[in-house]
């Protein structure tokens, strides 16, 4: 039970870090420039740009190497490792989800919600909806905006948004439009 709780705390910790990193390192002028902001600004400007997977793998490895000794010192070997693994596993899940939001139409209620939530951040209000995997910290810190429709600039539109004629796919036309 202690190991499961530690892993769950690691997962929740990533969700909080995701929010903080994105909101402050990615968008707050006081904390820029920084390596994350450089990649993040490019991602917003190009839409389909993502930092190289090798950079993200190195970040995950460095993060694991930094967090694990601290977690082990606080919680013991088993629980400390579980915490660090939960944290890094959620980071990897975030990276996969984030990329798929941009590259695939998605499915299921969560996938559709996450896509609307995230693309409102990209195309509607970059000061809102910083959590990609969860709205919890946006709700807690007042940066959550409920989204029903997303207006996407044509030059930043994702490939999955279009049908073979170049129109917005009928399956998503009620949620997405071009501007």
N, C-alpha and C positions, 0 to 999 in steps of 0.2 A: 504494500500500500504506500509506503514512504517513497519508493522508487517511482511509482505511477504519479504521485502528487508532485514530485520533483520534476518529472518530465513535463507535466501539465504546466507547472510554473515556468519552465523554460519556454514552452510554446506561447504562453501569455506574455512573457517578457519580450519575445520577439515582436509580438503585435504592438507593444508599447514602443519599442525601439524603432520599428518600422515607421510609426507615426512621427516620432521625434526627429528621426533622420530625414524623412521626407519633408516635414514641415519646416524645420529649422535649417538643416544643412542644405536642403534642396531649394528652399524658397525664401528664406529670411536674409535680406541683404547684409545684416550685421555679421553673419557667419560665413559669408562668401568672400573671396573665392576659397574653394576647397576641392579636393579631387572628386567627391561625390557630385557637387554642384556642377562641375564642368561636364561630366557625363549626363547629368540630369537635364541641364539646359539644352544640350544637344538632343536629348531624347524628346523633349517638348517641341523643339524646333523642327525635327525631322520625323517624329512620330513613329516610324518603324526602325529607328536606330536603337540599338541596345549595346551596352558595353560588352566586350568580348567575354565569352563564357569562362575563359582562362582567368580573367581578372576577377570574376565572381567566385570562381573556385578558390583562388588564392585568398580572397577576402574571407570566405567561409573557413578555410584552414587557419588563417591568422586569428580569426575570431574564436575559433574552437581552442586554439593554443593559448589564447589570452584568458578566456573564461574558465576553462577546465580547472586549472590550479586554484583559482579563487573559489570556485564552486566546491571543489573537493575539500579545501581548507575549512569552508563554512559548514558543509553538510555531510562530509565523509565521502569515501571513494564511490560507493554505489549510487547514492543520491546525487552527489556532485556530477558524476558522469551522466546520469539520467537527465539532470538539468541541462548540462551543456549539449547533450545530444538532442534534447527537445528543442532547445533554442536554435541550434544550427539546422536541424531538420525543418523547422518552420521557416527559417530563412530560405532554404532551398525550395520549399513549397511556394513561398511568396514569389521567388524568381520565376518558377515554372508558370504559376498562375498569371503573373504580370505579363510575361511574354505571350502566353496564349490569349489573353484579353485582346492584345493587339493583332494577333495573327489568325485567330479562328473565331467563327461566329459564336460558338459556345452553346451550352445546353443546360437545362435545368434552371430552377428558380434562382439558385445561388449564382450560377454563371451569368445569367441575364442581369441580376442585380449588380454584381461586381463590375460588369462591363459598363452599365449605365453610370454607376457611382464613380468609377475611375475616369471615364471619358468626360463626365461633367467637369472633373478636375482639370483635364487636359484642355477642353474646348469651351467650357462655360465659365468656370471661376477657379483659377489656380490657387486661390486662398482658401478653398474648401475641399473637403473630402480627401484628406491626405492618407488615410488608411486604405490600403489596397485590398487587404484580406478581410478587414473587419471595420465597421463604423464605430466601434465602441469608444475609441479615444476621440474621434471627431465629435461624437455626442457629448462626451464628458467635457471637452474643451471648447465647445461652441463653434466648431468649424464644419459641422455636418449640414449639408443641404440636400433635401429630398429631391429626387430627379424623376421626372416622367418622360421628358424628351431631351434629346441631345442634338444640337446643331453642329455638324462637323464641317470644317473648312475643306473644300474639295481637294486642295493641295496636300492636306494631311490625312485624307480619308484612308481607312484601312482597306486592303484588297477584298476581304471577306464581305464588305458592305455592299458590293456591287454584284449585279447579275451579269449575264453574258452580253447584254446590250449596253452596259455601263450605267444603268439606273440603280437606285437603291433597291436592294432585294425586298420583295414583298413581305417576306417573313420578318423583317425588321423595320419596315417603313413606318410603322406606328410609333416607333421609339427613336429612330434616327432620321435626320434629314440633312441635306447639304446646304451650305451657305456659301 
